[in-house]
Amino acid sequence: FSGRPVLRLDGLILFPEIELISGLVEVEIAAEKSCYPGVAFRIQDEHNYELTYVQPHTSEQWDALQYDPVFHATNTWQLYQGPAYQKSARIPAGEWIRLRVGFDGPRLAVQVGEQPPLVVEQLAHPSRPGWAGLWTYLPAYFRNLKIWDQPLLPAHPGDPPSRPAGVVTEWLAEGFGVLPCEPNGALNVNRFLPVSARQVRLKRSFDINLGEHSINGSVQFQFGFSDALSLALDGQEIYQGEHKFAGFDNRSSRGYVDYRNQTLILDMAPGRHTLTATLDVSESFGWGLVLACANPAVHWLPAGLG
């Protein structure tokens, strides 16, 4: 490519002789068409690893740099969205760019050339040794790979994950038990369930004391999900819909799991209620749910009670 010998890759290549818990990976990347070339690290096996990459086809948009941890062979970028996990950068197609990826403890820094880096403060996988590797979805070209066992991270912090007020932080999954949510409030189902699972039923009960806290007895729930959701309150369905990747036209078409995607305002009676979410998956971009209710009249019961 460009008259020089290079590695043309479409997939994952790992280096089992290089095992690092902290380090720095530098590589030059070029792309002719849309693709997602980047660096995999702390690889436990071919189905579970940390991953970050560049997107030439979204150059200078908010997601040109993307953190995308892989769980059970599933990319989960729809769950890891926003300034804590994405950053704008210039990624020109047809030109060589230098990508530097440093990681140490829970932190990650991703930099293209001399542009400001994406700094992730809380990686999704535990901090443990793993192999280094290169990854891309759709073909890209790599050259001049260098790996050090010493990280190089900026002193300034990155944006912390944003957790909405009143977010549900744990769910009871039928047949699996209590599942905790991510620092941004999203439940990453891929973290806990095997790739063969296609549906999960989640429950959470709460007490509601309207009193002086409510206005006309109404309670607002905000939620986002991927890929299909049926939401029931006390056994009665209150929502059904799909939310999947639909292209690159705008932010809403990406299929992100964002609590601002949907809003329900319900007239609620005092007492105990149970919310049941039946979540289905149909694509490999992140399977999950985030739900928030900031009304102080709502008191979530322990997740183990359903």
N, C-alpha and C positions, 0 to 999 in steps of 0.2 A: 504494500500500500504506500503510495507516494514515493515509489522507487526504493523502499527499504523493507527488509525482512521484519515481519511483525507476527504477533499472535492474533489470529482471527478466532473469535470465541462467540458461542451462543449457548449459554448455560453456566454451569459452575465448574471451576477447576480449583482444587485445593492442594495444599502443600503439607502433607502429613509429617514431614521432617521439621517443620517450623511450628512450634507450639508456644503461644504467647498469652499472657494475661494482660500485659500492657505492651504497647508498641506503636510504631509508626510505619505506615505503608504509603509509598509514593509510586505512582505509575502515570505514564502518559497515555491518553485515550483519544481516539478519533472515531467519528461516526459519519456514515454517508446518509443514513435515513433515521427514522424514529427508532430509538432503542433506549435501554436503561443500564448503561455500563457503570460498574462500581467495584467496591471492595467488600468482601466478606471476612469476618474475623470472629475469634472465639468460637470456631466451628466445632460443635460436639459430634455431629454426624451430618450426612447430606440432607437431613430434614430439619435441623435446628441450629440456627446461628444468627449472629448480628449481621446486618447488611445496610449499606448506604450507597447511593448511586447518584449520577447526574442524568438529566433529561434534556437532550439537545432540542427536542421538539417543543419544550415549554421554556426555552431560554428566556431569561429575564422575567418570567412569571414567578409567583410565590412558591412554586414547588419544583423549581429547577434543581435544587438540592433536596434529597429526600432520605430520611431515615426510615427503614422498613424491616423490622425484625421478622425472622422466619420461624414459625412454630408448626411442627408436624407437617412440614413441606408446603406450608401456606404463607404467602406474603400477606402482611397485615397493614399495609399503608393507609387503608381507609380509616383505621382506628387511631393512627398516629399522624394527626394533621394539626396545622396551626404553627405559630412561630417557634414552639418548643421542639418541633420535629422537621420543619421545612424552612427553606430560605431561597430568596431570589438570587440568581447569578447569571452571568452571560456565559452560555455554553454554545459556541458557534459550531455548526455542522461543517464537516469537511476540513476542519483544522485540528491540529494537535493541541490538547490542553493538558496541564499537569494537575493531577488530583492527589491531594495529601489527606490521609486519614489517620488521625492520632486517637488513641483510646487508653484510658487509665482509670481504674475503679469504675464508678458509674458514669463517667464523662466520656464524651466523644466530640472531636472537632473535625469538620470536613471543609476543605478549602480548595477552590479552583484558582490556580495561578496565585496572584497577590490580592484577589478579591476578599472581602470580609468573610470569615468562616461561619458555617452553621455550627453552633455549640449546643450539644444535647446534654443536659444535666443529669438525666436519669434514664440509663439504658434499660431495656425491657428484660433482658436475660440476666441471670445472676453473674457476678464478676468471678469468672473462673477460667483457667487456661483452656485454650482451644487452638485449632489450626488457623492459619491464614489462607486466603484464597482470593480469586477474582471471579466476578459474576456479571452476567448481562442477560437480559431478556431481549431477544432479537440481536442480530450480529453487530459486533463492534470490534475495533482494533486496539490492541494494547502493545506497548513497548516500554523499555527502560524501567522495569520493575525493580524497586529497592525496598528492603524491609529491615527495620531496626528494632531492637528489643527495648528501646527507650522512647517513651512518648514525647510528643511536642504539642502541648495544649496551651491555648491562650489563658492568661490570668483572669481576664474578665469573664463573668458568668454568662451563660446563655439564658434565654427566656424560660422560666419555670413552666411546667404544664399547668394549664388553667382548669381548675375544677369548679364547676358552677355551684352556687348556693343551693343547699337542699338536695344534692345529688345522692342517689342510692349507691352506696359503696360496696355492698355485697348482695348476692342473690342466692337463693336455694334452687339448685338445678335438680330436677327429679332424676333419681338414679345415679347422681354424682356427688351431691352434697353442696356445701357452701362454697361459692366461687367469689373471690375478692376482685374488685375492679382495679383498673390501672390508675396511676396518679392523676390522669386527666378525667377520671370518672367513668370511662368507658369499660365495659366488660369485654375482655378479649376471650371469646369462647375458644378460639384456636389454641390458646395456651393450655387448656384443660382437656378438651375432647379430641379423640382421634379423628383423622381425616375422613374415616368411613362414616362418622356421624353426620346426619343431614338435618336433624331437627333437635331442639332442646326446649323443655318447658321450664320456665323460671317463675318463682313465686316470691312475694314479699308482702307481709301483712303490716297494717298500721292502725293506730287508734286516731280518731279525729274528735277534737273538742272545739266546736265552732266558737262558742262564747263570743268574746269581744274581738277575736282575731280576724274573723271573716267578714266579708261584705256580701249580704244576701245569700249566705250559705254556699258560695261558689269556691271551688278549689281548682287551681291551674296546675296542669302537668305539662312539662316540656320534655321532648325525647327525640332521639335519633337512632337509627339502626341500619343494619345491612345483614341479610338481603331482603327477607320478607318477614312481616310481623303481624300477629294477631294479639291484640291486647284486650283482656277481659277484667272487669271489676265485679267481684262477688259473683262470678260465673256468667255474667252478661257481657257479650262482646261490645267494646266501645270504640275499637279501631281495627282496621285491617288495611294493609298496603304493602307495596314493594318499594325498595330504594336501592338501586344498583348503579354501577358505572355506566355512564351514557355518553362518554366522549370528553373532549377537551374544550368545549365551547365556553364554559364558565366554571366557577367554583361549585355551583350546585350540581353540575353534571358529573362530578367525580364520584359521587356516592359516599361521601364522608359520613362517618358516624358522629354527628354533632347534635347536641341537645336542642339547638335552636331550629332544627329541621321541622318539627311538628309541635303543635300546641293543642291541648284539650282543656276546656273549661267545663267542669261538671258541678252540678248541684249535689252537695253531699250532706248526708244525715250524720249526726253524731254517732260514735260507736266504733266498732272494729270492722275493718274491711280488708279484703285480700286482692292484690293485683297479680294477675297471671299473664305472663308474656310467652307466647309460643313463637319461637324464632327459627326460621328455615334459612339454609344456605344454598346458593346455586352458582357462585363464582368464587375464585380464589384470591380475593383482594382484602379480606378481613371480615370476620363474622362476629358481630357484636351488637351491643345495646348500651345506650346511656339514657338515664331518666332522672329528672329533677323535679322537686316540688318544694318551693321556698316558703310556702305558707306555714307560719309558726303553729297553726292548729293541727298540723299533721305530725304525728310522732311515730317513726318507724320502729317496729318491734325487732328483736334480734332475728337475724337472717335464718338461723337454724329452725325457727318456728314456722317458716314458710310465709 
